[in-house]
Amino acid sequence: MTIFLNQLLYNVHGDTMKPYIKVLIAAIICGILIAFFFYKDIKKEVVAITNNESEISLFQVGVFKVYDNAINFGKNFENTLIYEDNGLYRVIIGASYHNEAKVKLEQYFTNQNITYYIKDIKVNETFIEEITNYELILIKTESSEVINSLNKSIIDALKSILS
């Protein structure tokens, strides 16, 4: 092995490395440095992509500082979710991800003379996948009983991530 390295690294005079080996080692070092800096930059982007969250629209009918007041107000509606957000208790009666489902719920609540505020929050992709099937049916139906039932299912799913 030493004879091989000796022939590889030293020229005929035996005092210096062959010039192409110097260039090869310099190229490897430069490649490692460039790859390191690209990896650092790409790693930040990959982390941002993996933390991908989507926004859903919540139909909020009230905000209270006292939890009991939120509970009492929520009794006026069939399907409610009350969750704490920065010291305030929000009363939610519906949620949607797809725009068509949002429009359908807006029509449904407007027909029932319910005044609401639409609040957007970020949720993970698993929740979106969970409610997508409900929303597909919601978009196609005209029955208020079916809309109410699907909305209840979406609210129940939302309770699991906001509680």
C-alpha positions in Angstrom: 0.0 0.0 0.0 2.8 2.4 0.8 4.4 1.9 -2.6 1.0 2.8 -4.2 0.6 5.9 -2.2 4.2 6.8 -2.8 3.7 6.6 -6.5 0.4 8.4 -6.3 1.5 11.3 -4.2 5.0 12.0 -5.1 6.5 12.7 -8.5 9.8 11.3 -9.8 11.9 13.5 -7.6 9.8 12.5 -4.5 9.5 15.9 -2.9 6.1 17.2 -4.0 2.6 16.0 -4.6 1.5 15.5 -8.1 -0.3 18.6 -9.2 -3.6 16.9 -10.1 -3.9 15.5 -6.6 -3.7 19.0 -5.2 -6.5 20.1 -7.5 -8.6 17.1 -6.6 -8.3 17.7 -2.9 -9.0 21.4 -3.3 -12.1 20.5 -5.4 -13.4 18.1 -2.7 -12.9 20.6 0.0 -14.7 23.3 -2.0 -17.5 20.8 -2.8 -18.0 20.0 0.9 -18.1 23.7 1.9 -20.6 24.5 -0.8 -22.8 21.5 0.0 -22.7 22.5 3.7 -24.0 26.0 3.0 -26.7 24.8 0.6 -27.8 22.2 3.1 -28.2 24.8 5.9 -30.3 26.9 3.6 -32.5 24.0 2.3 -32.9 22.6 5.8 -34.7 25.9 6.9 -37.1 25.5 3.9 -37.8 21.9 4.5 -38.7 22.6 8.2 -41.0 25.4 6.9 -42.7 23.0 4.5 -43.1 20.2 7.1 -44.8 22.6 9.5 -47.4 23.2 6.8 -50.6 24.4 8.3 -53.8 25.5 6.7 -56.3 28.1 7.6 -60.0 27.2 8.3 -62.8 29.7 8.8 -64.7 29.6 12.1 -68.2 31.0 12.4 -68.1 32.9 15.7 -71.2 34.2 17.3 -69.8 35.6 20.5 -66.7 36.4 22.6 -66.8 36.5 26.4 -64.4 37.1 29.2 -66.3 34.8 31.6 -66.7 31.1 30.7 -70.2 30.8 32.2 -71.5 33.6 30.0 -70.1 31.8 27.0 -71.8 28.6 28.1 -75.2 30.4 28.6 -75.0 32.1 25.3 -74.0 28.9 23.5 -77.2 27.3 24.6 -79.1 29.5 22.1 -77.6 27.4 19.2 -77.8 23.7 18.3 -74.1 23.0 17.7 -71.5 25.0 19.6 -67.9 24.9 20.5 -66.5 27.1 23.2 -62.7 27.5 23.3 -60.3 29.7 25.2 -58.2 32.1 23.1 -55.9 34.5 24.9 -58.1 34.8 27.9 -61.3 35.1 25.9 -63.9 32.4 25.4 -65.1 32.2 21.8 -68.5 30.6 20.9 -68.2 28.8 17.5 -71.2 27.4 15.6 -69.5 26.3 12.4 -66.2 25.7 10.6 -65.1 25.2 7.0 -62.0 24.8 5.0 -63.2 24.8 1.4 -64.7 28.0 0.0 -67.8 26.3 -1.3 -68.5 24.8 2.1 -68.0 28.2 3.7 -70.5 29.8 1.3 -73.0 27.0 2.0 -72.7 27.5 5.8 -73.0 31.3 5.3 -76.3 30.8 3.5 -77.5 28.3 6.2 -76.7 30.7 9.1 -78.1 33.7 7.2 -81.3 31.8 6.5 -81.6 31.1 10.3 -81.0 34.9 11.0 -77.8 34.2 12.9 -75.3 37.0 13.0 -71.7 35.7 12.9 -68.1 36.8 12.5 -65.7 34.7 10.4 -62.4 34.1 12.2 -59.5 32.3 10.5 -57.3 29.9 12.5 -54.4 27.6 11.5 -54.9 23.9 11.8 -52.8 20.9 10.8 -53.3 18.9 7.6 -54.8 15.9 9.4 -57.8 17.9 10.5 -58.3 19.2 7.0 -58.3 15.6 5.7 -60.7 14.6 8.5 -63.3 17.3 7.6 -62.9 17.1 3.8 -65.4 14.2 3.4 -68.0 16.1 5.5 -67.5 19.2 3.4 -67.9 17.4 0.1 -71.3 16.2 1.2 -72.1 19.6 2.6 -71.4 21.3 -0.7 -73.8 18.9 -2.6 -76.8 18.9 -0.2 -79.7 21.3 0.1 -81.3 19.7 3.2 -81.0 21.9 6.3 -81.1 18.7 8.5 -78.1 17.2 6.6 -76.3 20.5 6.8 -76.9 20.7 10.5 -75.7 17.1 11.0 -72.6 17.6 9.0 -71.8 20.9 10.8 -72.2 19.0 14.1 -69.7 16.4 12.9 -67.2 19.2 11.9 -67.7 20.9 15.2 -67.1 17.6 17.1 -63.9 17.1 15.1 -62.8 20.7 15.8 -63.3 20.1 19.6 -60.7 17.4 19.5 -58.0 19.8 18.3 -59.0 22.9 20.2 -59.5 21.3 23.6 
